[in-house]
Amino acid sequence: MHRKFKKLLHDYKVDLFHEEHDNAAEFAAKCSHIAEDVLNQKFNYHFHKLPDANRAEIINMINNYTREAILPPVVEKIVERQVATERRMKALENLIGNLLEALSEDPAEATS
């Protein structure tokens, strides 16, 4: 049983390595698509009181700079981490399923 668990853990590590390093183009395309969808959503801030024209222009400049310069790389990083975490969770689910199958096997069948 110990050898079987050791093999399953090794297989999990190999699968995880392949998930993280293979298909880099597919991973990047998926992340870019999700990040683009998030950035295309429009979020608006509504003032409680109407600001004067100068202040409104400054706030508009800050808003545009944030959306165009700061937000895209941050969203892309978050999406990359989320997709990588989803892949890791999928591999972990497979490991747990395999471990439970190994535990549910009859010991008499495993030795023969």
Sequence and secondary structure as in RCSB ss.txt:
>XXXX:A:sequence
MHRKFKKLLHDYKVDLFHEEHDNAAEFAAKCSHIAEDVLNQKFNYHFHKLPDANRAEIINMINNYTREAILPPVV
EKIVERQVATERRMKALENLIGNLLEALSEDPAEATS
>XXXX:A:secstr
 HHHHHHHHHHHHHHHHHHHHS HHHHHHHHHHHHHHHHHS      SS   HHHHHHHHHHHHHIIIIIHHHHH
HHHHHHHHHHHHHHHHHHHHHHHHHHHHHS HHHHH 
